[in-house]
Amino acid sequence: MKTLKLNWILPSLVVVFAVTAAFTSVQSKNETSTWEQGYVHTTQPCKKSIQCNTNGLIQCTSNGNLVFAMDGSTGCDRPLYFN
């Protein structure tokens, strides 16, 4: 009887895991990421660099420097991300 339950439960758990993983890996439609000009802090503050996304998990880098977005006219301190 234990084998019969195990043969039924294990495949069910695999299906539940697969469906859950599929839904968590899809990006939400509400999250809109846009490309923005990036700036790095080197010998001069806010030196123009590469374009990166406004949303993401890994912060954008250029030649080992973190890339930031211009935050009005006060400077560049808003982080940008790789897509």
Backbone atoms as SQL, in Angstrom:
CREATE TABLE atoms (id INTEGER PRIMARY KEY, chain TEXT, resi INTEGER, resn TEXT, atom TEXT, x REAL, y REAL, z REAL);
INSERT INTO atoms VALUES
  (1, 'A', 1, 'MET', 'N', 0.812, -1.189, 0.000),
  (2, 'A', 1, 'MET', 'CA', 0.000, 0.000, 0.000),
  (3, 'A', 1, 'MET', 'C', 0.867, 1.269, 0.000),
  (4, 'A', 2, 'LYS', 'N', 2.011, 1.220, 0.742),
  (5, 'A', 2, 'LYS', 'CA', 2.900, 2.372, 0.779),
  (6, 'A', 2, 'LYS', 'C', 3.468, 2.658, -0.605),
  (7, 'A', 3, 'THR', 'N', 3.804, 1.629, -1.344),
  (8, 'A', 3, 'THR', 'CA', 4.363, 1.801, -2.683),
  (9, 'A', 3, 'THR', 'C', 3.338, 2.445, -3.607),
  (10, 'A', 4, 'LEU', 'N', 2.083, 2.055, -3.477),
  (11, 'A', 4, 'LEU', 'CA', 1.025, 2.624, -4.302),
  (12, 'A', 4, 'LEU', 'C', 0.870, 4.122, -4.024),
  (13, 'A', 5, 'LYS', 'N', 0.896, 4.533, -2.756),
  (14, 'A', 5, 'LYS', 'CA', 0.792, 5.946, -2.409),
  (15, 'A', 5, 'LYS', 'C', 2.004, 6.715, -2.913),
  (16, 'A', 6, 'LEU', 'N', 3.197, 6.149, -2.769),
  (17, 'A', 6, 'LEU', 'CA', 4.417, 6.814, -3.206),
  (18, 'A', 6, 'LEU', 'C', 4.446, 6.975, -4.725),
  (19, 'A', 7, 'ASN', 'N', 3.944, 5.984, -5.438),
  (20, 'A', 7, 'ASN', 'CA', 3.900, 6.063, -6.898),
  (21, 'A', 7, 'ASN', 'C', 2.922, 7.132, -7.378),
  (22, 'A', 8, 'TRP', 'N', 1.953, 7.493, -6.580),
  (23, 'A', 8, 'TRP', 'CA', 0.987, 8.510, -6.945),
  (24, 'A', 8, 'TRP', 'C', 1.400, 9.900, -6.464),
  (25, 'A', 9, 'ILE', 'N', 1.994, 9.985, -5.276),
  (26, 'A', 9, 'ILE', 'CA', 2.352, 11.270, -4.684),
  (27, 'A', 9, 'ILE', 'C', 3.560, 11.896, -5.379),
  (28, 'A', 10, 'LEU', 'N', 4.572, 11.133, -5.661),
  (29, 'A', 10, 'LEU', 'CA', 5.790, 11.671, -6.252),
  (30, 'A', 10, 'LEU', 'C', 5.543, 12.345, -7.609),
  (31, 'A', 11, 'PRO', 'N', 4.843, 11.733, -8.546),
  (32, 'A', 11, 'PRO', 'CA', 4.565, 12.431, -9.809),
  (33, 'A', 11, 'PRO', 'C', 3.710, 13.685, -9.612),
  (34, 'A', 12, 'SER', 'N', 2.791, 13.641, -8.655),
  (35, 'A', 12, 'SER', 'CA', 1.967, 14.821, -8.380),
  (36, 'A', 12, 'SER', 'C', 2.820, 15.974, -7.871),
  (37, 'A', 13, 'LEU', 'N', 3.768, 15.692, -7.011),
  (38, 'A', 13, 'LEU', 'CA', 4.653, 16.725, -6.502),
  (39, 'A', 13, 'LEU', 'C', 5.531, 17.303, -7.607),
  (40, 'A', 14, 'VAL', 'N', 5.977, 16.471, -8.520),
  (41, 'A', 14, 'VAL', 'CA', 6.790, 16.942, -9.639),
  (42, 'A', 14, 'VAL', 'C', 5.981, 17.898, -10.518),
  (43, 'A', 15, 'VAL', 'N', 4.733, 17.583, -10.780),
  (44, 'A', 15, 'VAL', 'CA', 3.872, 18.443, -11.595),
  (45, 'A', 15, 'VAL', 'C', 3.630, 19.769, -10.879),
  (46, 'A', 16, 'VAL', 'N', 3.343, 19.731, -9.590),
  (47, 'A', 16, 'VAL', 'CA', 3.115, 20.961, -8.817),
  (48, 'A', 16, 'VAL', 'C', 4.370, 21.825, -8.839),
  (49, 'A', 17, 'PHE', 'N', 5.525, 21.229, -8.674),
  (50, 'A', 17, 'PHE', 'CA', 6.782, 21.974, -8.701),
  (51, 'A', 17, 'PHE', 'C', 7.016, 22.607, -10.068),
  (52, 'A', 18, 'ALA', 'N', 6.747, 21.881, -11.132),
  (53, 'A', 18, 'ALA', 'CA', 6.960, 22.399, -12.489),
  (54, 'A', 18, 'ALA', 'C', 6.038, 23.581, -12.786),
  (55, 'A', 19, 'VAL', 'N', 4.792, 23.484, -12.388),
  (56, 'A', 19, 'VAL', 'CA', 3.840, 24.573, -12.635),
  (57, 'A', 19, 'VAL', 'C', 4.239, 25.806, -11.822),
  (58, 'A', 20, 'THR', 'N', 4.621, 25.604, -10.578),
  (59, 'A', 20, 'THR', 'CA', 5.043, 26.720, -9.734),
  (60, 'A', 20, 'THR', 'C', 6.280, 27.396, -10.304),
  (61, 'A', 21, 'ALA', 'N', 7.242, 26.625, -10.751),
  (62, 'A', 21, 'ALA', 'CA', 8.462, 27.189, -11.325),
  (63, 'A', 21, 'ALA', 'C', 8.165, 27.957, -12.610),
  (64, 'A', 22, 'ALA', 'N', 7.231, 27.484, -13.394),
  (65, 'A', 22, 'ALA', 'CA', 6.891, 28.170, -14.642),
  (66, 'A', 22, 'ALA', 'C', 6.274, 29.540, -14.370),
  (67, 'A', 23, 'PHE', 'N', 5.419, 29.631, -13.378),
  (68, 'A', 23, 'PHE', 'CA', 4.772, 30.908, -13.077),
  (69, 'A', 23, 'PHE', 'C', 5.707, 31.886, -12.386),
  (70, 'A', 24, 'THR', 'N', 6.653, 31.414, -11.607),
  (71, 'A', 24, 'THR', 'CA', 7.560, 32.337, -10.923),
  (72, 'A', 24, 'THR', 'C', 8.649, 32.853, -11.848),
  (73, 'A', 25, 'SER', 'N', 8.923, 32.174, -12.949),
  (74, 'A', 25, 'SER', 'CA', 9.970, 32.621, -13.858),
  (75, 'A', 25, 'SER', 'C', 9.468, 33.595, -14.921),
  (76, 'A', 26, 'VAL', 'N', 8.162, 33.767, -15.056),
  (77, 'A', 26, 'VAL', 'CA', 7.594, 34.681, -16.041),
  (78, 'A', 26, 'VAL', 'C', 7.590, 36.087, -15.458),
  (79, 'A', 27, 'GLN', 'N', 8.099, 37.071, -16.224),
  (80, 'A', 27, 'GLN', 'CA', 8.125, 38.451, -15.769),
  (81, 'A', 27, 'GLN', 'C', 6.718, 39.025, -15.803),
  (82, 'A', 28, 'SER', 'N', 6.375, 39.731, -14.763),
  (83, 'A', 28, 'SER', 'CA', 5.061, 40.345, -14.651),
  (84, 'A', 28, 'SER', 'C', 4.877, 41.407, -15.732),
  (85, 'A', 29, 'LYS', 'N', 3.683, 41.529, -16.247),
  (86, 'A', 29, 'LYS', 'CA', 3.387, 42.535, -17.271),
  (87, 'A', 29, 'LYS', 'C', 3.405, 43.942, -16.687),
  (88, 'A', 30, 'ASN', 'N', 3.234, 44.069, -15.373),
  (89, 'A', 30, 'ASN', 'CA', 3.224, 45.385, -14.738),
  (90, 'A', 30, 'ASN', 'C', 4.625, 45.978, -14.640),
  (91, 'A', 31, 'GLU', 'N', 5.635, 45.134, -14.658),
  (92, 'A', 31, 'GLU', 'CA', 7.007, 45.613, -14.571),
  (93, 'A', 31, 'GLU', 'C', 7.495, 46.007, -15.959),
  (94, 'A', 32, 'THR', 'N', 7.615, 47.276, -16.193),
  (95, 'A', 32, 'THR', 'CA', 8.128, 47.733, -17.478),
  (96, 'A', 32, 'THR', 'C', 9.548, 48.232, -17.267),
  (97, 'A', 33, 'SER', 'N', 10.449, 47.677, -18.013),
  (98, 'A', 33, 'SER', 'CA', 11.834, 48.131, -17.919),
  (99, 'A', 33, 'SER', 'C', 12.159, 48.939, -19.164),
  (100, 'A', 34, 'THR', 'N', 12.844, 50.030, -18.954),
  (101, 'A', 34, 'THR', 'CA', 13.218, 50.893, -20.067),
  (102, 'A', 34, 'THR', 'C', 14.724, 51.059, -20.076),
  (103, 'A', 35, 'TRP', 'N', 15.247, 51.312, -21.256),
  (104, 'A', 35, 'TRP', 'CA', 16.672, 51.569, -21.402),
  (105, 'A', 35, 'TRP', 'C', 16.938, 53.017, -21.032),
  (106, 'A', 36, 'GLU', 'N', 18.014, 53.225, -20.317),
  (107, 'A', 36, 'GLU', 'CA', 18.359, 54.567, -19.894),
  (108, 'A', 36, 'GLU', 'C', 19.867, 54.753, -19.999),
  (109, 'A', 37, 'GLN', 'N', 20.276, 55.967, -20.334),
  (110, 'A', 37, 'GLN', 'CA', 21.703, 56.274, -20.425),
  (111, 'A', 37, 'GLN', 'C', 22.340, 56.107, -19.054),
  (112, 'A', 38, 'GLY', 'N', 23.466, 55.407, -19.031),
  (113, 'A', 38, 'GLY', 'CA', 24.163, 55.173, -17.776),
  (114, 'A', 38, 'GLY', 'C', 25.399, 56.043, -17.632),
  (115, 'A', 39, 'TYR', 'N', 25.774, 56.293, -16.394),
  (116, 'A', 39, 'TYR', 'CA', 26.940, 57.101, -16.071),
  (117, 'A', 39, 'TYR', 'C', 27.754, 56.377, -15.002),
  (118, 'A', 40, 'VAL', 'N', 29.059, 56.522, -15.045),
  (119, 'A', 40, 'VAL', 'CA', 29.940, 55.900, -14.047),
  (120, 'A', 40, 'VAL', 'C', 30.698, 56.977, -13.290),
  (121, 'A', 41, 'HIS', 'N', 31.106, 56.634, -12.076),
  (122, 'A', 41, 'HIS', 'CA', 31.933, 57.530, -11.262),
  (123, 'A', 41, 'HIS', 'C', 33.390, 57.093, -11.435),
  (124, 'A', 42, 'THR', 'N', 34.151, 57.814, -12.191),
  (125, 'A', 42, 'THR', 'CA', 35.584, 57.530, -12.356),
  (126, 'A', 42, 'THR', 'C', 36.351, 58.745, -11.851),
  (127, 'A', 43, 'THR', 'N', 37.317, 59.219, -12.610),
  (128, 'A', 43, 'THR', 'CA', 38.067, 60.401, -12.191),
  (129, 'A', 43, 'THR', 'C', 37.178, 61.642, -12.187),
  (130, 'A', 44, 'GLN', 'N', 36.141, 61.629, -13.007),
  (131, 'A', 44, 'GLN', 'CA', 35.161, 62.717, -12.990),
  (132, 'A', 44, 'GLN', 'C', 33.793, 62.115, -12.668),
  (133, 'A', 45, 'PRO', 'N', 32.981, 62.803, -11.859),
  (134, 'A', 45, 'PRO', 'CA', 31.663, 62.249, -11.519),
  (135, 'A', 45, 'PRO', 'C', 30.724, 62.263, -12.722),
  (136, 'A', 46, 'CYS', 'N', 29.889, 61.271, -12.794),
  (137, 'A', 46, 'CYS', 'CA', 28.855, 61.151, -13.828),
  (138, 'A', 46, 'CYS', 'C', 29.420, 61.198, -15.244),
  (139, 'A', 47, 'LYS', 'N', 30.391, 60.344, -15.529),
  (140, 'A', 47, 'LYS', 'CA', 30.940, 60.230, -16.884),
  (141, 'A', 47, 'LYS', 'C', 30.027, 59.314, -17.701),
  (142, 'A', 48, 'LYS', 'N', 29.632, 59.763, -18.893),
  (143, 'A', 48, 'LYS', 'CA', 28.701, 59.030, -19.754),
  (144, 'A', 48, 'LYS', 'C', 29.273, 57.654, -20.085),
  (145, 'A', 49, 'SER', 'N', 28.393, 56.635, -20.029),
  (146, 'A', 49, 'SER', 'CA', 28.825, 55.258, -20.258),
  (147, 'A', 49, 'SER', 'C', 27.802, 54.534, -21.128),
  (148, 'A', 50, 'ILE', 'N', 27.510, 53.278, -20.799),
  (149, 'A', 50, 'ILE', 'CA', 26.615, 52.442, -21.595),
  (150, 'A', 50, 'ILE', 'C', 25.164, 52.616, -21.161),
  (151, 'A', 51, 'GLN', 'N', 24.225, 52.090, -21.962),
  (152, 'A', 51, 'GLN', 'CA', 22.807, 52.105, -21.615),
  (153, 'A', 51, 'GLN', 'C', 22.452, 50.813, -20.903),
  (154, 'A', 52, 'CYS', 'N', 21.614, 50.926, -19.867),
  (155, 'A', 52, 'CYS', 'CA', 21.174, 49.764, -19.088),
  (156, 'A', 52, 'CYS', 'C', 19.687, 49.902, -18.780),
  (157, 'A', 53, 'ASN', 'N', 19.116, 48.865, -18.181),
  (158, 'A', 53, 'ASN', 'CA', 17.692, 48.843, -17.835),
  (159, 'A', 53, 'ASN', 'C', 17.434, 49.456, -16.470),
  (160, 'A', 54, 'THR', 'N', 16.194, 49.935, -16.296),
  (161, 'A', 54, 'THR', 'CA', 15.802, 50.500, -15.008),
  (162, 'A', 54, 'THR', 'C', 15.384, 49.427, -14.019),
  (163, 'A', 55, 'ASN', 'N', 15.048, 48.225, -14.493),
  (164, 'A', 55, 'ASN', 'CA', 14.654, 47.107, -13.617),
  (165, 'A', 55, 'ASN', 'C', 15.556, 45.916, -13.871),
  (166, 'A', 56, 'GLY', 'N', 15.769, 45.126, -12.838),
  (167, 'A', 56, 'GLY', 'CA', 16.567, 43.919, -12.980),
  (168, 'A', 56, 'GLY', 'C', 17.072, 43.434, -11.645),
  (169, 'A', 57, 'LEU', 'N', 17.942, 42.444, -11.691),
  (170, 'A', 57, 'LEU', 'CA', 18.489, 41.864, -10.464),
  (171, 'A', 57, 'LEU', 'C', 19.971, 42.151, -10.299),
  (172, 'A', 58, 'ILE', 'N', 20.706, 42.199, -11.403),
  (173, 'A', 58, 'ILE', 'CA', 22.156, 42.384, -11.345),
  (174, 'A', 58, 'ILE', 'C', 22.479, 43.799, -11.804),
  (175, 'A', 59, 'GLN', 'N', 23.204, 44.538, -10.951),
  (176, 'A', 59, 'GLN', 'CA', 23.503, 45.929, -11.290),
  (177, 'A', 59, 'GLN', 'C', 24.464, 45.989, -12.469),
  (178, 'A', 60, 'CYS', 'N', 24.190, 46.899, -13.362),
  (179, 'A', 60, 'CYS', 'CA', 24.951, 47.086, -14.590),
  (180, 'A', 60, 'CYS', 'C', 26.362, 47.592, -14.271),
  (181, 'A', 61, 'THR', 'N', 27.353, 47.082, -15.003),
  (182, 'A', 61, 'THR', 'CA', 28.732, 47.526, -14.831),
  (183, 'A', 61, 'THR', 'C', 29.346, 47.833, -16.190),
  (184, 'A', 62, 'SER', 'N', 30.343, 48.714, -16.172),
  (185, 'A', 62, 'SER', 'CA', 31.097, 49.051, -17.366),
  (186, 'A', 62, 'SER', 'C', 32.561, 49.175, -16.971),
  (187, 'A', 63, 'ASN', 'N', 33.389, 48.294, -17.499),
  (188, 'A', 63, 'ASN', 'CA', 34.818, 48.250, -17.166),
  (189, 'A', 63, 'ASN', 'C', 35.067, 48.160, -15.663),
  (190, 'A', 64, 'GLY', 'N', 34.248, 47.373, -14.970),
  (191, 'A', 64, 'GLY', 'CA', 34.409, 47.180, -13.531),
  (192, 'A', 64, 'GLY', 'C', 33.787, 48.254, -12.667),
  (193, 'A', 65, 'ASN', 'N', 33.174, 49.273, -13.269),
  (194, 'A', 65, 'ASN', 'CA', 32.523, 50.354, -12.516),
  (195, 'A', 65, 'ASN', 'C', 31.008, 50.165, -12.553),
  (196, 'A', 66, 'LEU', 'N', 30.352, 50.420, -11.435),
  (197, 'A', 66, 'LEU', 'CA', 28.896, 50.356, -11.384),
  (198, 'A', 66, 'LEU', 'C', 28.317, 51.504, -12.199),
  (199, 'A', 67, 'VAL', 'N', 27.198, 51.210, -12.884),
  (200, 'A', 67, 'VAL', 'CA', 26.565, 52.204, -13.760),
  (201, 'A', 67, 'VAL', 'C', 25.310, 52.743, -13.061),
  (202, 'A', 68, 'PHE', 'N', 25.156, 54.069, -13.103),
  (203, 'A', 68, 'PHE', 'CA', 24.027, 54.734, -12.473),
  (204, 'A', 68, 'PHE', 'C', 23.309, 55.610, -13.487),
  (205, 'A', 69, 'ALA', 'N', 22.064, 55.977, -13.173),
  (206, 'A', 69, 'ALA', 'CA', 21.279, 56.874, -14.022),
  (207, 'A', 69, 'ALA', 'C', 21.346, 58.283, -13.455),
  (208, 'A', 70, 'MET', 'N', 21.224, 59.251, -14.334),
  (209, 'A', 70, 'MET', 'CA', 21.213, 60.652, -13.922),
  (210, 'A', 70, 'MET', 'C', 19.920, 60.904, -13.153),
  (211, 'A', 71, 'ASP', 'N', 20.050, 61.476, -11.991),
  (212, 'A', 71, 'ASP', 'CA', 18.904, 61.743, -11.127),
  (213, 'A', 71, 'ASP', 'C', 18.659, 63.246, -11.093),
  (214, 'A', 72, 'GLY', 'N', 18.004, 63.748, -12.119),
  (215, 'A', 72, 'GLY', 'CA', 17.785, 65.189, -12.235),
  (216, 'A', 72, 'GLY', 'C', 19.096, 65.889, -12.540),
  (217, 'A', 73, 'SER', 'N', 19.314, 67.015, -11.924),
  (218, 'A', 73, 'SER', 'CA', 20.563, 67.734, -12.140),
  (219, 'A', 73, 'SER', 'C', 21.491, 67.623, -10.939),
  (220, 'A', 74, 'THR', 'N', 21.080, 66.834, -9.939),
  (221, 'A', 74, 'THR', 'CA', 21.865, 66.728, -8.709),
  (222, 'A', 74, 'THR', 'C', 23.003, 65.731, -8.802),
  (223, 'A', 75, 'GLY', 'N', 22.976, 64.847, -9.747),
  (224, 'A', 75, 'GLY', 'CA', 24.029, 63.846, -9.872),
  (225, 'A', 75, 'GLY', 'C', 23.481, 62.540, -10.398),
  (226, 'A', 76, 'CYS', 'N', 24.303, 61.511, -10.351),
  (227, 'A', 76, 'CYS', 'CA', 23.859, 60.199, -10.833),
  (228, 'A', 76, 'CYS', 'C', 24.051, 59.193, -9.705),
  (229, 'A', 77, 'ASP', 'N', 22.948, 58.845, -9.073),
  (230, 'A', 77, 'ASP', 'CA', 23.020, 57.911, -7.952),
  (231, 'A', 77, 'ASP', 'C', 21.925, 56.857, -7.970),
  (232, 'A', 78, 'ARG', 'N', 21.127, 56.792, -9.044),
  (233, 'A', 78, 'ARG', 'CA', 20.087, 55.779, -9.168),
  (234, 'A', 78, 'ARG', 'C', 20.657, 54.580, -9.919),
  (235, 'A', 79, 'PRO', 'N', 20.717, 53.389, -9.308),
  (236, 'A', 79, 'PRO', 'CA', 21.351, 52.236, -9.971),
  (237, 'A', 79, 'PRO', 'C', 20.575, 51.752, -11.198),
  (238, 'A', 80, 'LEU', 'N', 21.332, 51.271, -12.189),
  (239, 'A', 80, 'LEU', 'CA', 20.751, 50.643, -13.379),
  (240, 'A', 80, 'LEU', 'C', 21.148, 49.168, -13.391),
  (241, 'A', 81, 'TYR', 'N', 20.427, 48.365, -14.167),
  (242, 'A', 81, 'TYR', 'CA', 20.585, 46.920, -14.110),
  (243, 'A', 81, 'TYR', 'C', 20.745, 46.307, -15.497),
  (244, 'A', 82, 'PHE', 'N', 21.354, 45.105, -15.529),
  (245, 'A', 82, 'PHE', 'CA', 21.360, 44.303, -16.749),
  (246, 'A', 82, 'PHE', 'C', 19.982, 43.711, -16.918),
  (247, 'A', 83, 'ASN', 'N', 19.562, 43.446, -18.133),
  (248, 'A', 83, 'ASN', 'CA', 18.259, 42.852, -18.359),
  (249, 'A', 83, 'ASN', 'C', 18.335, 41.366, -18.223);
